[in-house]
Amino acid sequence: MLDITNLTYRIAGRVLLDNASVRISEGHRIGLIGRNGTGKSTLFKLITGEIEPDAGSVSLPRGLRLGVVAQEVRGDEGTPLDYVLAADTERAALLAEADTTTDGHRQADIQTRLLDIDAYTAPARAAIILNGLGFDAEAQNRPLSAFSGGWRMRAALAAALFSEPDLLLLDEPTNHLDLEAALWLEGFLKSWPKTLILISHDRDFLNIVVTGIVHLERLGLFAYSGTYDSFEKQRNERLAQTEAAIAKQAAVRAHLQSFIDRFKAKASKAKQAQSRVKALSRMEPLEAINRDPEVRFNFPDPDELAPPMILLDNASVGYDDKIVLRNIGLRLDPDDRIALLGANGNGKTTLAKLIAGRLDVTDGERVAPNRLRVGYFAQHQVDELNLTETPIMAMTRAMPAGTKPEKVRAALGAFGFGGEKAQTKIGALSGGEKARLTLALITYDAPHLLILDEPTNHLDIEARTALVEALTLYSGAVILVSHDRRMVEMVADRLWLVAHGTATPFEGDMDEYQKLILSGSLTAPGGKGGANYDPNLSKAEQRKANVERRAAVAPLKKAVTAAEQAMAKIALEKAKIDAKLTEGGLYDGPKEKLNALLKQQGELGNALAAAEAAWLEAVEALDAAQAA
């Protein structure tokens, strides 16, 4: 299907691919992965012929239909349904010819071909795809000019899926989607009948959709069979094997060199020494596979606030004269981790802005302490960074006037911007680095509450993992909006559903929510107020009952958080000891150091096991209390 042979490509003097080769067979669904900036999108451009390689070749079968998502959809291209139907160019051409031809034989041929390509069911098939991506029946027939750029990108994705090309290339297709549409796309692609190459940093999405992985690293392309989790296991095994082989080779080289140094001057051993010199010169050094550099996030912990942090009492909110959400009765405590669920357009961002104090209530109350500090991350903030500034300049401008330079550097260093990177123009940073810088800029003052609206769009898998770990250690409250299901499951311990013009607790888990989405129903388990809703109580009584229930589980939630933090700290210490035990020469040196490290490793292993047991006990107690 696709043969990439000895491919080399440079951009602005920088080598992205060097003699890279890979073969992708027909019918396979491949995840193309790699750290930000390694050249994944560039490889797509090489495959489509948009750019030419410096050396090597990209070979595709003659007549192959290649599908990509259009980068721009104009507002004058009819309705979303018209736009998607036009993606089947053969059908469109045949229908146009059928309207004009007067040749009876040609008309018969056209009708036969239209039947062969299932042309008359096309509107229904297009509507199903559009509906799955969030366009209801009314939206499918509105002018494209009425939609934002993000929604037009959804239409472009729908058109690419509808055209059913022989080879479909998708570059981060979930970036413009909400969780609901991303889950639908996941289900649609896992049964994709043709060849698919997908760039994604969502490991759950990759695990469900792909049958193989191509990893772009060290300027080459490396193929693995199976899901992302399978790839990660295979690669870690290869790393361990390579590191062991390098350590063994280093020991052999040291032994040979020691013999040479000891006996090269002795006539009786001259021949043996010379043979070892030759053996040493013939020994090709094994190439180390560099582990990816660690991505850093470190959110400063805020000072304590007494609960509740924020109380919304029968609140309504909107813009100008339009009410978006009404009758909201929710409470946010200082240690809450809450994910907002609901389709785009239902009001998740509006609710986040109300919680942050960026929108005023139009009715009801929002109660919060005056000293509450909120760190608010939204995707547009990344796009609005001053590209001519450096991170040092941006952080200096964000922090209070007169802040000492070392404090500015410390705030940047907590997010991996040290040394030269702090002095690099923001325009030269990758999308992931810009997102990290934005997070640094909104958290330097240790906010009590972090509101993260789609924080992962520019983050690769390693950075997403680092963000989850940092949020686990962060002691403040978190409000999260994300289409990354794994991020939601790892970060949030409560879910709020924004739907039908209001926001309510959702008492199910993500599996239940996914079933509701795929079934077309968004009614929360247990009715409009969730599993704890009691129709016999008044609103005031219901709110009081909810407050009492949350108060009962608050200490248990704290115990879970404390146990998670303890596990994370012990695991980090153990990883440092494990790394030291792989250092070359350790086993040839003094045994005291080795024994001390082995003892520490054992103690930390026992401590980690105890912490895991404590965490499991705390989680079981919390689950039992929440189910009561």
Summary of the structure (lengths in Angstrom):
residues: 628
radius of gyration: 29.1
end to end distance: 56.2
largest distance: 103.1
contacts: 1909
relative contact order: 0.08
helix: 49%
strand: 18%
